[in-house]
Amino acid sequence: MHKVEKIISLLEKEYPSARLALNFNTPLELLVALILAAQCTDERVNQVTKALFKKYSTAGDYAETDIATLEGEIRTTGFFRNKARSIVGSTKGIVERYGGKVPDRLEDLLSLPGVGRKTANILLGNAFDVPAVGVDTHVGRLAGRIGLSKATDPDKIEGDLCQIVPRAKWVRFCHLLQEHGRKVCQARKPLCPTCVIIKLCDYPNKTTEL
């Protein structure tokens, strides 16, 4: 059994209910939430989208909105001007090129303004059940710490993980790393003594204090 399969098995037992932390019901809602999540906590995004999703239900709603109004509605997520432009730009593309429906192919998603590989892959995996590895901050950090990738570029980390993680587990693996990253393998001071995969981890500076 490859090291990564042992890691998955242990994390599955530790976090059986691990899931994407962003709240959404449709591919469009997830797309908007992912754009808002850049440099922002999932908790804050969920607070903002609770009202946003009640007001905007279609890609056309976003595409036709007054951008200054949208900026005000998402201001607390930070970088609100860029995010508003990305939301309006991507939804206009969805309306004009894809009949108002969020596309389910990577190439099509990447053609939309404000949508990079991380966003596209997380969207594919969680909204369309398409196997994909979305390298967010948790996944990127833990992949390096554990020793699953020596790369720092998210696209290269994605490639490394796709080679060693079973395809059927790609999306689930990301959920597990995200949960572990939030609860134990935190950025500033990982709680190594409580880590269930400590014996499989290559992190050289394992912390000894809780």
KOLGU-396634 format. One record per residue: residue number from 1; x, y, z of N, C-alpha, C in turn; residue in three letters. Coordinates in steps of 0.1 Angstrom, whole numbers. Layout:
# residues N
+-----+-------+-------+-------+-------+-------+-------+-------+-------+-------+-----+
:   i :   nc1 :   nc2 :   nc3 :  cac1 :  cac2 :  cac3 :   cc1 :   cc2 :   cc3 :  aa :
+-----+-------+-------+-------+-------+-------+-------+-------+-------+-------+-----+
: NUM :     X :     Y :     Z :     X :     Y :     Z :     X :     Y :     Z : Ala :
...
+-----+-------+-------+-------+-------+-------+-------+-------+-------+-------+-----+
//
This chain:
# residues 210
+-----+-------+-------+-------+-------+-------+-------+-------+-------+-------+-----+
:   i :   nc1 :   nc2 :   nc3 :  cac1 :  cac2 :  cac3 :   cc1 :   cc2 :   cc3 :  aa :
+-----+-------+-------+-------+-------+-------+-------+-------+-------+-------+-----+
:   1 :     8 :   -12 :     0 :     0 :     0 :     0 :     9 :    13 :     0 : Met :
:   2 :     6 :    21 :    -9 :    14 :    34 :   -10 :    11 :    42 :     2 : His :
:   3 :    21 :    50 :     6 :    20 :    59 :    18 :     7 :    67 :    18 : Lys :
:   4 :     3 :    73 :     6 :    -8 :    81 :     5 :   -21 :    74 :     8 : Val :
:   5 :   -22 :    61 :     5 :   -34 :    53 :     7 :   -35 :    51 :    22 : Glu :
:   6 :   -24 :    49 :    29 :   -25 :    48 :    44 :   -29 :    61 :    50 : Lys :
:   7 :   -24 :    72 :    45 :   -28 :    85 :    50 :   -43 :    87 :    48 : Ile :
:   8 :   -48 :    84 :    36 :   -63 :    85 :    33 :   -71 :    77 :    43 : Ile :
:   9 :   -66 :    64 :    45 :   -74 :    55 :    54 :   -74 :    61 :    69 : Ser :
:  10 :   -63 :    66 :    74 :   -63 :    72 :    87 :   -71 :    85 :    88 : Leu :
:  11 :   -71 :    93 :    78 :   -78 :   106 :    78 :   -93 :   103 :    76 : Leu :
:  12 :   -97 :    93 :    69 :  -111 :    89 :    67 :  -117 :    85 :    81 : Glu :
:  13 :  -109 :    78 :    89 :  -114 :    74 :   102 :  -115 :    86 :   111 : Lys :
:  14 :  -106 :    96 :   110 :  -105 :   107 :   118 :  -116 :   117 :   115 : Glu :
:  15 :  -119 :   119 :   102 :  -128 :   129 :    97 :  -139 :   123 :    87 : Tyr :
:  16 :  -147 :   114 :    92 :  -157 :   107 :    84 :  -167 :   116 :    77 : Pro :
:  17 :  -169 :   128 :    83 :  -179 :   137 :    77 :  -173 :   149 :    70 : Ser :
:  18 :  -160 :   148 :    67 :  -153 :   159 :    60 :  -159 :   163 :    47 : Ala :
:  19 :  -161 :   176 :    45 :  -167 :   180 :    32 :  -162 :   194 :    29 : Arg :
:  20 :  -165 :   199 :    18 :  -162 :   213 :    14 :  -169 :   223 :    24 : Leu :
:  21 :  -161 :   232 :    29 :  -167 :   241 :    40 :  -176 :   252 :    34 : Ala :
:  22 :  -176 :   254 :    21 :  -185 :   264 :    15 :  -199 :   259 :    13 : Leu :
:  23 :  -209 :   267 :    17 :  -223 :   263 :    15 :  -227 :   266 :     1 : Asn :
:  24 :  -234 :   257 :    -6 :  -239 :   259 :   -19 :  -249 :   249 :   -23 : Phe :
:  25 :  -258 :   252 :   -32 :  -268 :   242 :   -37 :  -267 :   239 :   -52 : Asn :
:  26 :  -261 :   249 :   -59 :  -259 :   247 :   -74 :  -245 :   250 :   -78 : Thr :
:  27 :  -242 :   246 :   -90 :  -228 :   249 :   -95 :  -226 :   264 :   -96 : Pro :
:  28 :  -236 :   272 :   -99 :  -234 :   287 :   -99 :  -231 :   292 :   -85 : Leu :
:  29 :  -238 :   287 :   -75 :  -236 :   292 :   -62 :  -222 :   289 :   -57 : Glu :
:  30 :  -217 :   277 :   -61 :  -203 :   273 :   -57 :  -193 :   282 :   -64 : Leu :
:  31 :  -195 :   285 :   -77 :  -186 :   293 :   -84 :  -185 :   307 :   -78 : Leu :
:  32 :  -196 :   313 :   -74 :  -196 :   326 :   -67 :  -189 :   325 :   -54 : Val :
:  33 :  -192 :   314 :   -46 :  -186 :   313 :   -33 :  -170 :   311 :   -34 : Ala :
:  34 :  -166 :   304 :   -44 :  -152 :   301 :   -46 :  -144 :   314 :   -50 : Leu :
:  35 :  -151 :   323 :   -58 :  -145 :   336 :   -62 :  -144 :   344 :   -49 : Ile :
:  36 :  -154 :   344 :   -41 :  -154 :   352 :   -29 :  -144 :   347 :   -18 : Leu :
:  37 :  -141 :   334 :   -19 :  -132 :   327 :    -9 :  -117 :   331 :   -10 : Ala :
:  38 :  -113 :   337 :   -21 :   -99 :   341 :   -22 :   -95 :   351 :   -11 : Ala :
:  39 :   -85 :   347 :    -4 :   -80 :   356 :     7 :   -91 :   359 :    17 : Gln :
:  40 :  -100 :   350 :    20 :  -111 :   352 :    29 :  -115 :   338 :    35 : Cys :
:  41 :  -120 :   339 :    48 :  -123 :   326 :    54 :  -136 :   321 :    49 : Thr :
:  42 :  -138 :   307 :    49 :  -150 :   301 :    45 :  -162 :   306 :    53 : Asp :
:  43 :  -160 :   308 :    66 :  -170 :   312 :    75 :  -176 :   326 :    70 : Glu :
:  44 :  -167 :   335 :    67 :  -171 :   348 :    62 :  -179 :   347 :    49 : Arg :
:  45 :  -174 :   339 :    40 :  -180 :   337 :    27 :  -195 :   332 :    29 : Val :
:  46 :  -196 :   322 :    38 :  -209 :   316 :    40 :  -219 :   326 :    46 : Asn :
:  47 :  -214 :   336 :    54 :  -222 :   346 :    60 :  -227 :   355 :    48 : Gln :
:  48 :  -218 :   359 :    39 :  -222 :   368 :    28 :  -231 :   361 :    18 : Val :
:  49 :  -228 :   349 :    15 :  -236 :   342 :     4 :  -250 :   339 :     9 : Thr :
:  50 :  -252 :   338 :    22 :  -266 :   335 :    27 :  -276 :   345 :    21 : Lys :
:  51 :  -272 :   358 :    21 :  -281 :   368 :    16 :  -280 :   369 :     1 : Ala :
:  52 :  -268 :   368 :    -4 :  -265 :   369 :   -18 :  -273 :   359 :   -27 : Leu :
:  53 :  -273 :   346 :   -22 :  -280 :   336 :   -30 :  -295 :   337 :   -30 : Phe :
:  54 :  -300 :   345 :   -20 :  -315 :   347 :   -20 :  -318 :   358 :   -31 : Lys :
:  55 :  -309 :   367 :   -33 :  -311 :   378 :   -43 :  -308 :   374 :   -57 : Lys :
:  56 :  -297 :   367 :   -59 :  -293 :   363 :   -72 :  -294 :   348 :   -74 : Tyr :
:  57 :  -303 :   344 :   -84 :  -305 :   329 :   -85 :  -300 :   324 :   -99 : Ser :
:  58 :  -298 :   333 :  -108 :  -293 :   328 :  -121 :  -280 :   336 :  -125 : Thr :
:  59 :  -273 :   330 :  -135 :  -261 :   337 :  -140 :  -265 :   351 :  -146 : Ala :
:  60 :  -277 :   352 :  -152 :  -281 :   365 :  -157 :  -283 :   375 :  -147 : Gly :
:  61 :  -288 :   371 :  -135 :  -290 :   380 :  -124 :  -277 :   387 :  -120 : Asp :
:  62 :  -266 :   379 :  -119 :  -253 :   385 :  -116 :  -248 :   393 :  -128 : Tyr :
:  63 :  -249 :   388 :  -140 :  -244 :   395 :  -152 :  -250 :   408 :  -154 : Ala :
:  64 :  -262 :   410 :  -150 :  -270 :   422 :  -153 :  -270 :   432 :  -141 : Glu :
:  65 :  -264 :   428 :  -130 :  -265 :   436 :  -118 :  -256 :   448 :  -119 : Thr :
:  66 :  -259 :   459 :  -111 :  -250 :   470 :  -110 :  -238 :   466 :  -102 : Asp :
:  67 :  -226 :   468 :  -108 :  -214 :   462 :  -102 :  -211 :   470 :   -88 : Ile :
:  68 :  -215 :   482 :   -87 :  -213 :   489 :   -75 :  -221 :   484 :   -64 : Ala :
:  69 :  -233 :   480 :   -67 :  -242 :   473 :   -57 :  -236 :   460 :   -53 : Thr :
:  70 :  -231 :   452 :   -62 :  -226 :   439 :   -59 :  -213 :   441 :   -50 : Leu :
:  71 :  -205 :   451 :   -53 :  -193 :   454 :   -45 :  -197 :   456 :   -31 : Glu :
:  72 :  -208 :   464 :   -28 :  -212 :   467 :   -15 :  -217 :   454 :    -8 : Gly :
:  73 :  -223 :   445 :   -15 :  -228 :   433 :    -9 :  -218 :   423 :    -5 : Glu :
:  74 :  -206 :   424 :   -12 :  -195 :   414 :    -9 :  -183 :   421 :    -3 : Ile :
:  75 :  -185 :   433 :     1 :  -173 :   441 :     6 :  -166 :   434 :    17 : Arg :
:  76 :  -173 :   428 :    27 :  -166 :   422 :    38 :  -157 :   410 :    35 : Thr :
:  77 :  -158 :   405 :    23 :  -149 :   394 :    19 :  -135 :   398 :    15 : Thr :
:  78 :  -133 :   412 :    14 :  -120 :   417 :     9 :  -119 :   417 :    -6 : Gly :
:  79 :  -110 :   425 :   -11 :  -107 :   426 :   -25 :  -120 :   426 :   -33 : Phe :
:  80 :  -130 :   433 :   -28 :  -144 :   432 :   -33 :  -145 :   437 :   -48 : Phe :
:  81 :  -137 :   447 :   -51 :  -138 :   452 :   -65 :  -134 :   442 :   -75 : Arg :
:  82 :  -122 :   435 :   -73 :  -118 :   425 :   -82 :  -127 :   413 :   -82 : Asn :
:  83 :  -133 :   410 :   -70 :  -142 :   398 :   -70 :  -155 :   401 :   -77 : Lys :
:  84 :  -160 :   413 :   -76 :  -172 :   417 :   -83 :  -170 :   417 :   -98 : Ala :
:  85 :  -158 :   421 :  -102 :  -155 :   421 :  -117 :  -155 :   406 :  -121 : Arg :
:  86 :  -149 :   398 :  -113 :  -148 :   383 :  -117 :  -161 :   377 :  -118 : Ser :
:  87 :  -170 :   380 :  -108 :  -183 :   374 :  -107 :  -192 :   379 :  -120 : Ile :
:  88 :  -191 :   392 :  -122 :  -199 :   397 :  -134 :  -193 :   392 :  -147 : Val :
:  89 :  -180 :   392 :  -148 :  -174 :   387 :  -160 :  -176 :   373 :  -163 : Gly :
:  90 :  -175 :   364 :  -153 :  -177 :   350 :  -155 :  -191 :   347 :  -158 : Ser :
:  91 :  -200 :   353 :  -151 :  -215 :   350 :  -154 :  -219 :   356 :  -167 : Thr :
:  92 :  -213 :   367 :  -172 :  -216 :   371 :  -185 :  -212 :   361 :  -196 : Lys :
:  93 :  -200 :   355 :  -193 :  -195 :   345 :  -202 :  -204 :   332 :  -202 : Gly :
:  94 :  -209 :   329 :  -190 :  -218 :   317 :  -189 :  -231 :   320 :  -197 : Ile :
:  95 :  -236 :   332 :  -196 :  -248 :   336 :  -203 :  -246 :   336 :  -218 : Val :
:  96 :  -235 :   342 :  -222 :  -233 :   344 :  -236 :  -228 :   331 :  -244 : Glu :
:  97 :  -220 :   323 :  -237 :  -214 :   311 :  -244 :  -220 :   298 :  -240 : Arg :
:  98 :  -226 :   297 :  -228 :  -231 :   284 :  -223 :  -245 :   284 :  -219 : Tyr :
:  99 :  -253 :   293 :  -225 :  -268 :   293 :  -223 :  -272 :   295 :  -208 : Gly :
: 100 :  -264 :   301 :  -201 :  -267 :   304 :  -187 :  -264 :   293 :  -177 : Gly :
: 101 :  -258 :   282 :  -182 :  -255 :   271 :  -173 :  -240 :   270 :  -171 : Lys :
: 102 :  -235 :   268 :  -159 :  -221 :   267 :  -156 :  -216 :   255 :  -163 : Val :
: 103 :  -206 :   256 :  -172 :  -200 :   244 :  -179 :  -194 :   234 :  -170 : Pro :
: 104 :  -193 :   222 :  -174 :  -188 :   211 :  -166 :  -175 :   205 :  -172 : Asp :
: 105 :  -168 :   213 :  -181 :  -155 :   209 :  -186 :  -145 :   219 :  -182 : Arg :
: 106 :  -133 :   214 :  -178 :  -122 :   222 :  -173 :  -118 :   233 :  -183 : Leu :
: 107 :  -117 :   230 :  -196 :  -113 :   240 :  -206 :  -123 :   252 :  -206 : Glu :
: 108 :  -136 :   248 :  -205 :  -146 :   258 :  -206 :  -146 :   267 :  -194 : Asp :
: 109 :  -144 :   261 :  -182 :  -144 :   269 :  -170 :  -132 :   278 :  -170 : Leu :
: 110 :  -121 :   274 :  -175 :  -108 :   282 :  -175 :  -110 :   294 :  -185 : Leu :
: 111 :  -119 :   293 :  -194 :  -121 :   304 :  -203 :  -129 :   316 :  -197 : Ser :
: 112 :  -134 :   313 :  -185 :  -142 :   324 :  -178 :  -133 :   333 :  -170 : Leu :
: 113 :  -136 :   346 :  -170 :  -128 :   356 :  -163 :  -128 :   352 :  -148 : Pro :
: 114 :  -117 :   353 :  -141 :  -116 :   351 :  -127 :  -116 :   336 :  -123 : Gly :
: 115 :  -116 :   327 :  -132 :  -116 :   313 :  -129 :  -103 :   306 :  -132 : Val :
: 116 :   -95 :   302 :  -122 :   -83 :   295 :  -124 :   -84 :   280 :  -122 : Gly :
: 117 :   -73 :   273 :  -122 :   -74 :   259 :  -121 :   -79 :   254 :  -107 : Arg :
: 118 :   -75 :   261 :   -97 :   -80 :   257 :   -84 :   -95 :   258 :   -83 : Lys :
: 119 :  -101 :   270 :   -87 :  -115 :   272 :   -87 :  -122 :   262 :   -96 : Thr :
: 120 :  -117 :   260 :  -108 :  -123 :   251 :  -118 :  -123 :   236 :  -112 : Ala :
: 121 :  -112 :   232 :  -106 :  -111 :   218 :  -102 :  -121 :   216 :   -90 : Asn :
: 122 :  -121 :   225 :   -80 :  -130 :   224 :   -69 :  -144 :   224 :   -73 : Ile :
: 123 :  -147 :   232 :   -83 :  -161 :   232 :   -89 :  -165 :   219 :   -95 : Leu :
: 124 :  -156 :   214 :  -104 :  -158 :   201 :  -111 :  -160 :   190 :  -101 : Leu :
: 125 :  -152 :   189 :   -90 :  -152 :   179 :   -81 :  -164 :   179 :   -72 : Gly :
: 126 :  -168 :   191 :   -68 :  -179 :   192 :   -58 :  -193 :   195 :   -63 : Asn :
: 127 :  -193 :   201 :   -75 :  -207 :   204 :   -81 :  -210 :   194 :   -92 : Ala :
: 128 :  -200 :   188 :   -98 :  -203 :   179 :  -109 :  -198 :   164 :  -107 : Phe :
: 129 :  -192 :   162 :   -96 :  -187 :   148 :   -93 :  -177 :   144 :  -103 : Asp :
: 130 :  -169 :   153 :  -109 :  -159 :   150 :  -118 :  -146 :   148 :  -110 : Val :
: 131 :  -138 :   137 :  -111 :  -126 :   136 :  -104 :  -116 :   148 :  -107 : Pro :
: 132 :  -112 :   155 :   -96 :  -103 :   166 :   -98 :   -96 :   169 :   -85 : Ala :
: 133 :   -84 :   175 :   -86 :   -77 :   179 :   -74 :   -76 :   194 :   -74 : Val :
: 134 :   -83 :   200 :   -64 :   -82 :   215 :   -63 :   -72 :   219 :   -52 : Gly :
: 135 :   -62 :   225 :   -56 :   -51 :   228 :   -46 :   -53 :   242 :   -40 : Val :
: 136 :   -61 :   242 :   -29 :   -63 :   254 :   -21 :   -51 :   256 :   -11 : Asp :
: 137 :   -52 :   265 :    -2 :   -40 :   268 :     7 :   -38 :   255 :    16 : Thr :
: 138 :   -48 :   249 :    21 :   -46 :   237 :    30 :   -40 :   226 :    22 : His :
: 139 :   -46 :   223 :    10 :   -40 :   211 :     3 :   -26 :   214 :    -1 : Val :
: 140 :   -23 :   226 :    -6 :    -9 :   229 :   -10 :     1 :   228 :     2 : Gly :
: 141 :    -3 :   234 :    13 :     5 :   234 :    25 :     8 :   219 :    30 : Arg :
: 142 :    -3 :   212 :    31 :    -1 :   198 :    37 :     6 :   189 :    28 : Leu :
: 143 :     4 :   190 :    15 :    11 :   182 :     5 :    26 :   184 :     6 : Ala :
: 144 :    30 :   196 :     9 :    44 :   198 :    11 :    49 :   193 :    24 : Gly :
: 145 :    42 :   196 :    35 :    46 :   192 :    48 :    47 :   177 :    49 : Arg :
: 146 :    37 :   170 :    45 :    36 :   156 :    46 :    47 :   149 :    38 : Ile :
: 147 :    51 :   156 :    27 :    61 :   150 :    18 :    55 :   144 :     5 : Gly :
: 148 :    43 :   148 :     1 :    37 :   143 :   -11 :    41 :   150 :   -23 : Leu :
: 149 :    46 :   162 :   -22 :    51 :   171 :   -33 :    61 :   180 :   -28 : Ser :
: 150 :    71 :   182 :   -36 :    82 :   192 :   -33 :    80 :   205 :   -40 : Lys :
: 151 :    69 :   205 :   -48 :    66 :   217 :   -56 :    60 :   228 :   -47 : Ala :
: 152 :    61 :   240 :   -52 :    54 :   252 :   -45 :    43 :   257 :   -54 : Thr :
: 153 :    44 :   255 :   -67 :    34 :   260 :   -77 :    22 :   251 :   -76 : Asp :
: 154 :    10 :   256 :   -74 :    -2 :   248 :   -72 :    -5 :   239 :   -84 : Pro :
: 155 :    -2 :   243 :   -96 :    -4 :   234 :  -108 :     5 :   222 :  -107 : Asp :
: 156 :    17 :   224 :  -103 :    27 :   212 :  -101 :    23 :   203 :   -90 : Lys :
: 157 :    18 :   209 :   -79 :    14 :   201 :   -67 :     2 :   193 :   -72 : Ile :
: 158 :    -7 :   199 :   -80 :   -19 :   191 :   -85 :   -14 :   179 :   -93 : Glu :
: 159 :    -4 :   182 :  -102 :     1 :   171 :  -110 :     7 :   160 :  -102 : Gly :
: 160 :    15 :   163 :   -91 :    21 :   153 :   -82 :    10 :   145 :   -75 : Asp :
: 161 :     0 :   152 :   -70 :   -10 :   145 :   -63 :   -18 :   135 :   -72 : Leu :
: 162 :   -21 :   140 :   -84 :   -28 :   132 :   -93 :   -21 :   119 :   -97 : Cys :
: 163 :    -8 :   119 :   -96 :     0 :   107 :   -99 :     0 :    97 :   -87 : Gln :
: 164 :    -2 :   101 :   -75 :    -1 :    92 :   -64 :   -15 :    89 :   -57 : Ile :
: 165 :   -24 :    98 :   -58 :   -37 :    96 :   -51 :   -46 :    88 :   -61 : Val :
: 166 :   -53 :    78 :   -57 :   -62 :    71 :   -66 :   -73 :    80 :   -71 : Pro :
: 167 :   -75 :    79 :   -84 :   -84 :    89 :   -91 :   -98 :    90 :   -84 : Arg :
: 168 :  -103 :    79 :   -79 :  -116 :    79 :   -73 :  -116 :    86 :   -60 : Ala :
: 169 :  -104 :    89 :   -54 :  -103 :    96 :   -41 :   -98 :   110 :   -43 : Lys :
: 170 :   -97 :   115 :   -55 :   -91 :   129 :   -56 :   -99 :   139 :   -49 : Trp :
: 171 :  -112 :   140 :   -50 :  -120 :   150 :   -44 :  -121 :   148 :   -29 : Val :
: 172 :  -123 :   135 :   -25 :  -123 :   132 :   -11 :  -110 :   135 :    -4 : Arg :
: 173 :   -99 :   132 :   -10 :   -86 :   135 :    -4 :   -84 :   150 :    -1 : Phe :
: 174 :   -89 :   158 :   -10 :   -88 :   173 :    -8 :   -97 :   177 :     4 : Cys :
: 175 :  -109 :   171 :     6 :  -117 :   174 :    17 :  -110 :   170 :    30 : His :
: 176 :  -103 :   158 :    30 :   -96 :   153 :    42 :   -85 :   162 :    46 : Leu :
: 177 :   -77 :   167 :    36 :   -66 :   176 :    38 :   -71 :   189 :    43 : Leu :
: 178 :   -81 :   194 :    38 :   -87 :   207 :    42 :   -91 :   206 :    57 : Gln :
: 179 :   -98 :   195 :    60 :  -102 :   194 :    74 :   -91 :   192 :    84 : Glu :
: 180 :   -81 :   184 :    80 :   -69 :   182 :    88 :   -61 :   195 :    89 : His :
: 181 :   -61 :   203 :    79 :   -53 :   216 :    79 :   -60 :   226 :    88 : Gly :
: 182 :   -73 :   225 :    89 :   -80 :   235 :    98 :   -79 :   231 :   113 : Arg :
: 183 :   -80 :   218 :   115 :   -80 :   213 :   129 :   -67 :   209 :   135 : Lys :
: 184 :   -58 :   204 :   127 :   -45 :   199 :   133 :   -33 :   205 :   127 : Val :
: 185 :   -32 :   203 :   114 :   -19 :   208 :   107 :   -21 :   222 :   103 : Cys :
: 186 :   -22 :   231 :   113 :   -24 :   245 :   111 :   -11 :   252 :   106 : Gln :
: 187 :   -13 :   263 :    99 :    -1 :   270 :    93 :    10 :   274 :   102 : Ala :
: 188 :     6 :   281 :   113 :    17 :   287 :   121 :    23 :   276 :   131 : Arg :
: 189 :    14 :   268 :   137 :    19 :   259 :   147 :    11 :   246 :   146 : Lys :
: 190 :    15 :   236 :   138 :     8 :   224 :   137 :     8 :   216 :   150 : Pro :
: 191 :    -4 :   210 :   153 :    -5 :   203 :   165 :    -1 :   188 :   164 : Leu :
: 192 :    12 :   187 :   161 :    18 :   173 :   157 :    15 :   162 :   167 : Cys :
: 193 :    16 :   165 :   180 :    13 :   154 :   190 :    -1 :   147 :   189 : Pro :
: 194 :   -10 :   155 :   183 :   -24 :   149 :   182 :   -27 :   144 :   168 : Thr :
: 195 :   -17 :   144 :   159 :   -19 :   141 :   145 :   -19 :   126 :   143 : Cys :
: 196 :   -29 :   121 :   136 :   -31 :   106 :   134 :   -22 :   101 :   123 : Val :
: 197 :   -16 :   110 :   115 :    -6 :   106 :   105 :     8 :   110 :   107 : Ile :
: 198 :    11 :   113 :   120 :    24 :   118 :   124 :    36 :   108 :   119 : Ile :
: 199 :    33 :    95 :   119 :    44 :    85 :   116 :    46 :    85 :   100 : Lys :
: 200 :    36 :    90 :    93 :    37 :    90 :    78 :    41 :   104 :    73 : Leu :
: 201 :    44 :   113 :    82 :    47 :   127 :    78 :    62 :   130 :    77 : Cys :
: 202 :    66 :   137 :    67 :    80 :   141 :    65 :    84 :   154 :    71 : Asp :
: 203 :    74 :   161 :    77 :    76 :   175 :    83 :    88 :   174 :    93 : Tyr :
: 204 :    99 :   181 :    90 :   111 :   179 :    98 :   111 :   186 :   112 : Pro :
: 205 :   102 :   196 :   114 :   102 :   203 :   126 :    89 :   200 :   134 : Asn :
: 206 :    86 :   187 :   136 :    74 :   183 :   143 :    73 :   190 :   157 : Lys :
: 207 :    62 :   197 :   160 :    61 :   204 :   172 :    59 :   194 :   184 : Thr :
: 208 :    65 :   197 :   195 :    64 :   188 :   207 :    55 :   193 :   217 : Thr :
: 209 :    50 :   205 :   216 :    41 :   211 :   226 :    27 :   213 :   220 : Glu :
: 210 :    17 :   211 :   229 :     3 :   213 :   224 :     0 :   228 :   227 : Leu :
+-----+-------+-------+-------+-------+-------+-------+-------+-------+-------+-----+
//
